[in-house]
Amino acid sequence: MPVTELLADDEPLVRVGLRAVLEARSGIELVGEAADSAAVIPPERQLRSVSVTSHAGAVPAKLGARNRTHAVITAYESGFVAPG
C-alpha cells in the first residue's frame, strides 16, 4: 500500500522539484498540491505551524536530500524537471 503525500509549499519551484522527486519514488502516491497548507486542509484538521514545519522538514531527509534546495537540484540533475 503506497504512502499518500499532500505537497504544500509556498515556493512554486520547490513544489515542482519535490513533485518530480516524489513521483519518481515507488511506494509514494502524490494526492494533491497547494501553495500553502491552509488552502487544502480544513481549519478543524489543521496543525500548529510548528508541527507542519517539523513534518515538512523531514521530507528532504526521506528523499536523501540535505534540504529543500538540494531536493530541487537533485530533481533537475536527474532529469525529472526541465528548466523553463
Residue pairs with C-beta under 8 A, 6 or more apart in sequence:
2 27
2 28
2 29
3 27
3 28
3 29
4 28
4 29
4 30
4 31
5 22
5 28
5 29
5 30
5 31
6 30
6 31
6 32
6 33
6 34
6 40
6 41
7 15
7 18
7 19
7 22
7 30
7 32
7 33
7 34
8 33
8 34
8 35
8 36
8 37
8 39
8 40
8 56
9 15
9 18
9 35
9 56
9 68
10 35
10 36
11 68
12 35
13 72
14 68
14 69
14 71
14 72
15 33
15 35
16 72
16 75
16 81
17 68
17 71
17 72
17 73
17 74
17 75
17 76
17 80
17 81
18 59
18 63
18 68
18 71
18 72
18 75
19 30
19 33
20 75
20 78
20 80
20 81
21 63
21 65
21 71
21 74
21 75
21 78
21 80
22 28
22 30
22 63
23 30
23 80
24 78
24 80
25 63
32 40
34 40
37 46
37 52
38 46
47 55
59 68
59 71
60 66
60 67
60 68
60 70
60 71
63 71
63 74
64 74
65 71
65 74
72 81
75 81
76 82
76 83
